[in-house]
Amino acid sequence: MWIHERVFERAWQQPERTAILLHQEQWTYRDLATKAETLARSFLRLFEPGTRVALHMTKSPQTVALMLACLRAGMTYIPIDPRCPVERRDLMLEDCQAKILVLDKFTCPNWCAQPSAISSLALVISPQKIPLAAVTQLSFEELLATDTPGTEGDPYPTIMANTLAYLLYTSGSTGIPKGVQITHGNARAFVDWAYEQFDLSIQDRVAVHAPLHFDLPVFDIYVGLAKGATLYLVDEQTALFPEAMYRFLFTQSITVLYAVPSALTALLKRSSLRHQNLPALRYLLYAGEEFHPVALRTLLSKMLKARVFNLYGPVETNVVTYLEIQPEYLDLPRIPLGHPTSTTNLLLVGEHLQIVEEGEGEIVISGPGVTPGYLNQPEQTEATRCMLLVGGSEQICYRTGDFARRDSDGLLHFLGRRDSLIKTRGFRVEIGDVEAALLKLTGVDEGAVFALPHTIYTHLLYGFVAVRARKNASEAFLLQELRERLPSYMCPQRLFLRQELPKTSTGKLARRELQDELKSLLLENKEEVSKIVHSN
C-alpha cells in the first residue's frame, strides 16, 4: 500500500475524527480525503500523470491536501521554503520545471504586485519565465468547484515503485541546489518501517514542527494520519520562539514530537521548560544532527513518560538507523546511531570500498529507501554511488560520507564526516554552496567558509572574503547581500574581510592557515568560544 493510500483508507474508517488543526481551522478526515480526491481529479483534467507541482506555501491543511492530491494523481510535488530567497527559489523552479505553481496569501506578495486579489490559494499554470500578472490564476475554491459528480469514479493512474512522489531540495556543492528524487517506493520503505516501529493511535496528537520542505514531516503526516492521529500544525512564528513552542506543546497536550536537536535545545534553554515539563508527551524523536549528551540528559528529565529515539539518515535515504535512548548512552562522548532499520542494508567500507566487518568505515546504504539520484545532476548522483556485493548480489549503494564504528554488540557509533558536508541548526549545508554564493557578492574576489563544531547548533559557519576592488565594503553590508541569496541557516555568523587570502606554495588557498587564524580571532569573544567544541 502506498503512503497516500494508507491515509485515504484511514479516512474511510474514521471520517468524522479530526485529522488536522491549525489555530481555529479544523478538518476532519472526511474533509481532508474529499478535498484531496477532488484536487487530484482536477489536476488530471489539466495535466498528465508525472506533472511536477511546486508548492510555495506556508504550512496549512490545504498544503497537506495538495500533497495527497499530487500523490493520488501520480504527480510529483516540490515543497519550497516560503522564506526562500528569490534567486534560490527561481533556481529550484527552473531545475524542476514545474508546470503548476501553488501560492498562498503569504507567499503571493513575492510574486504578484496585487496580493490582495488572493483570498486563500492561487494555482498558476506553467510559471517558468512568465510574469505572474500575465497568467490566469485559479483559486483553491475554484479548483475544487471544477469537479463534477460524473468523474468521481474515474480511475487514477497506476503507481509504480519508481514513480516519482516528491522532490526535496538540499544544499549543493556547486552553488546549485540539488533536487533529491524520492519515489513512491522510497517513501513507502520508510513509512512502512515507522508504521510498525511506533505505536501511534487515534488518541495521539502529533505536532508537525519542521518545515514541509524538510524530510521530518514525512513521518508526521504519512505515519500520523495513517495511524488515525490528529496533526497539530505548528506555524512559523510559534516554531521560531521557544516559549511560544513550549506553550503550544503544553496547552495542546502534544503526545508526539519530531524535531531537530537545535530546536529542542533552544526549547530547553529559552522557555518555561527549564522549570516545567511536558507530561503528555509519549514520543520524542530527533534527527538531522547530533544531540550533545549533556543537553539530552537534561531534556530527558523534563519528559516524564516519553520514549526518546535518535533517528539517523540523510535525505537521500531517510531514516536508516534508530536508537531508543537509554541512560547508559548519556555517559558516552557521543550518542550512538543505533541499529539499521528493517528495510536498510547498511555496510561500512574502507578507503578502497572494501567491506569492513569490524572496526571503522564509511556508512554505505542500499535498499528500497535509497533515492534514484539528484534531478538533472547525473555527475553528482554518480559521485555518491558505488557497486557492492550485498546479500550475494551486486547492488547500487549510496555513500553517505559519514564515518562510523560498529562495536561488538553491532551498535553503530558516529565518528564524523568524509567531506565538507555539515549540519547546522538541523539543516544540511555544503560548504562549497556557501562559498559559491560569496563569490557572487559585489566586489568579492575570493571566499572561504569554515564550520566549527558548536554545542547547541552542531556547527556554526564563518567566512573570509577578499574585497580588493571594493573600498567601501563592510561585513554588515556583505552579510545583508548574502542573506538575499541564501537561507539564513546557510549564512556565516561572521565575515572577515581581507585584501587577499593566503595561498600555499602551489598557489592553492591556505585553508589550514585561515582556520588557525579564525580560531585566534574567536578567542577574542569568550562567550562565543565557550560554546565551541574544541576537538582533536
ABEGO torsion letter per residue (X at the ends): XBAAAAAAAAAAABAABBABBBEABBBBAAAAAAAAAAAAAAAAAABBBGBBBBBBBBBBAAAAAAAAAAAAAGBBBBBBBAABBAAAAAAAAAAAGBABBBBBAAAAAAABABAAABAABBBBBGABGBBAAABBBBBAAAAAAABBAAAAABBBBBBBAABBABBBBBBBAAGBBBBBBBBAAAAAAAAAAAAAABBBBAABBBBBABBAABAAAAAAAAAAAAAGBBBBBBBAAAAABAAAAAAAAAAAGBABBBBBAAAAAAAAAABAAAABBBAABABBBBBGBBBBAAAAAAAAAABAABBBBBBBEBAAAEBABBBBBBAAAAABABBBAEBBBAABBBBBBBAAGBBBABEBBBBBBBEAABBAEBBGBAAAAAAABBBBBBGGBBBBBBBAGBBBBBBAAGBBBBAEBABABBBBGGBBBBAAAAAAAAAABBGBABBBBBBBBBAAAGBBBBBBBBBAABAABBAAAAAAAAAAABBAAABBABBBBBABBBBBAAGBBBAAAAAAAAAAAAAABAAAAAABBBBX
